[in-house]
Amino acid sequence: MIETKDLWQSAYLLAEGGWLDGVRVTRRIDGKKEIIFRLTGNGVEDLSRQFVSGQAVCNVRKLKASVIHLKEVIFGSVS
C-alpha cells in the first residue's frame, strides 16, 4: 500500500495496474485542503520507487485517463 499527495504519482500507479483504495481529505493549518491518495495492488511499492527515481515509463493515454479520473474523484464528479 502507498499513500501519497502526488496526483501524478497516483495517476502513474493507477495507469500501471494499481487500485485506488481510498482518498483522505484533511485541512492544513492555513485552511487549504490536502488530498492523500491510498493505492494498493501488486507491485505498487516498486512502481512508486520507479516514479520517485525518475525511471517510470507508461502509456501516456492511460496516464492522462488516470489523471482525469483522480481529478473527478477530488472534485466530486464521480458517484
LINSULTA-V216388 format. One record per run of one state. SS is the DSSP state (h for helix, s for strand, l for the rest). FROM is the first residue (numbers start at 0). TO is the last residue. Records with the same first field share a line. If there is no record, write none. Layout:
SS: FROM-TO  FROM-TO
//
This chain:
l: 0-0  4-5  15-17  27-31  40-42  53-58  75-78
s: 1-3  18-26  32-39
h: 6-14  43-52  59-74
//
